């Protein structure tokens, strides 16, 4: 088994699209353990919590739902990473063997006999959950293998094989799909790259990185309209996505829309003032201010 990829706290926040204040709040609310480094399952958990919070589900309700699921399905070690949990109005629901169940009460949302309910919550469900977990773990191992090969400069054929294996075990492995898209992007094989980026968005429509990478592809191909569309989508999902602000600023500046460019340069500098790209952002912002009178512009 390849060693697990480890993400710093800052990297995990950027991949999940959350602020430090949000992460600290979730830690205080016991939704996630406080730590300095994160593995891939932790990213899955962060994104699951984010989706529930975006749907205005309070932390106390999420805690009750997770505890109830863990009590009813004993083979599930971490419901937020192993099951599909989602908000439906004011309720939190979980998919159990393809059927929707109210997480806190354990009540199935269709009429079933007591015997059917017991069957769903006993061994068949546990067996299915265990099998699904094994597949996800295998997918994760192959995904981590691909990451390790990329980090150490392994042959691109082996990297592709690892990510394809991950997708074989889990067709919704959005991370593997995006990384395959990026390999083809770097090889300037635009149709293949676009196909994998779009598959990643089908697997997870709220994956801001997939929107960002797809925007980069369209930008590279000269399709500015679609590039702007997907950069904006990335920012709707992750307002603090600094690189999306940076690239949008360049696009707006290049298409003679200085006010929009100023707004995104300013946003980028607030989010990432110490990076190597910040000097370029300051220079371009200064050029715009020299060329255009922007009343009340940010300093």
JOHU-V993032 format. One record per backbone hydrogen bond with DSSP energy under -0.5 kcal/mol. NH is the residue of the N-H (numbers start at 1). CO is the residue of the C=O. E is the energy in kcal/mol with one decimal. If there is no record, write none. Layout:
BEGIN
nh->(NH/NH)
co->(CO/CO)
e->(E/E)
END
This chain:
BEGIN
nh->(7/9/12/13/14/15/16/17/18/23/24/25/26/27/28/29/30/31/32/38/43/44/45/46/47/48/49/50/51/52/53/54/55/56/57/58/62/63/64/65/66/67/68/69/70/71/72/73/74/76/77/81/82/83/85/86/88/91/93/94/95/96/96/97/99/101/102/103/106/109/112/117/118/119/120/121/122/122/125/126/127/128/129/130/131/132/133/134/135/136/137/138/139/140/141/142/143/144/145/146/147/148/149/150/151/152/153/154/158/159/160/161/162/163/164/165/166/167/168/169/170/173/174/177/178/179/180/181/182/183/184/185/186/187/188/189/190/193/194/195/196/197/198/199/200/201/202/203/204/207/208/210/211/212/213/214/215/216/217/218/219/220/221/222/223/224/227/228/229/230/231/232/233/234/235/236/237/238/241/242/244/245/246/247/248/249/250/251/252/253/254/255/256/257/261/262/263/264/265/266/267/268/269/270/271/272/275/278/279/281/282/283/284/285/286/287/288/289/290/291/292/294/295/297)
co->(38/36/8/9/10/11/12/13/13/19/20/21/22/23/24/25/27/26/26/7/39/40/41/42/43/44/45/46/47/48/49/50/51/53/52/56/58/59/60/61/62/63/64/65/66/67/68/69/72/73/75/78/78/79/83/93/91/88/86/101/84/94/99/95/96/94/107/92/102/100/110/113/114/115/116/117/118/119/119/122/123/124/125/126/127/128/129/130/131/132/133/134/135/136/137/138/139/140/141/142/143/144/145/146/147/148/150/149/155/155/156/157/158/159/160/161/162/163/164/165/166/170/172/173/174/175/176/177/178/179/180/181/182/183/185/184/188/189/190/191/192/193/194/195/196/197/198/199/200/204/206/207/207/208/209/210/211/212/213/214/215/216/217/219/218/222/223/224/225/226/227/228/229/230/231/232/233/234/238/240/241/241/242/243/244/245/246/247/248/249/250/251/253/252/257/258/259/260/261/262/263/264/265/266/267/268/272/275/275/277/278/279/280/281/282/283/284/285/286/287/288/292/293/294)
e->(-3.1/-1.0/-2.8/-2.2/-2.3/-2.6/-2.2/-1.7/-2.1/-2.1/-2.6/-2.0/-2.4/-2.0/-2.3/-1.9/-1.3/-2.7/-0.9/-2.7/-1.3/-1.8/-2.2/-2.5/-2.3/-1.9/-2.4/-2.4/-2.1/-1.8/-2.6/-2.6/-1.1/-1.8/-2.0/-0.6/-2.0/-2.5/-2.1/-2.6/-2.6/-2.3/-2.4/-2.4/-2.4/-1.7/-2.1/-3.0/-0.7/-1.9/-0.7/-1.6/-1.8/-2.1/-0.9/-2.6/-2.9/-1.8/-3.2/-2.5/-1.8/-0.5/-3.6/-0.5/-1.9/-2.4/-2.7/-2.5/-2.5/-2.0/-0.7/-2.5/-2.4/-2.3/-2.3/-1.7/-0.6/-0.9/-0.6/-2.0/-3.5/-2.4/-3.3/-2.8/-2.5/-3.0/-2.6/-2.4/-2.3/-2.6/-2.6/-2.4/-2.7/-2.7/-2.4/-2.2/-2.4/-3.0/-2.2/-2.3/-2.2/-2.7/-2.4/-2.3/-2.6/-2.0/-1.0/-3.8/-0.7/-1.8/-2.7/-2.2/-2.2/-2.2/-2.6/-2.2/-2.0/-1.9/-1.8/-1.9/-2.0/-1.9/-2.0/-2.2/-2.7/-2.3/-2.2/-2.2/-2.2/-1.9/-2.2/-2.3/-2.8/-1.2/-2.0/-3.1/-1.1/-2.3/-3.0/-2.2/-2.1/-2.4/-2.5/-1.9/-2.1/-1.7/-1.9/-2.1/-2.2/-1.8/-1.1/-0.5/-1.5/-2.5/-2.8/-2.2/-2.3/-2.1/-1.9/-2.3/-2.7/-2.6/-2.0/-1.2/-2.7/-1.3/-1.9/-2.8/-1.9/-2.0/-2.4/-2.7/-1.7/-2.2/-2.0/-2.2/-1.8/-2.4/-1.9/-1.5/-0.5/-1.7/-2.3/-2.5/-2.3/-2.3/-1.9/-2.2/-2.9/-2.4/-2.5/-1.2/-1.2/-2.8/-2.1/-2.9/-1.9/-2.0/-2.8/-2.6/-2.0/-2.4/-2.4/-1.7/-1.6/-2.7/-1.1/-1.0/-0.5/-2.2/-2.7/-2.1/-2.8/-2.4/-2.3/-2.1/-2.2/-2.0/-1.9/-2.1/-2.4/-0.7/-0.6/-1.6)
END
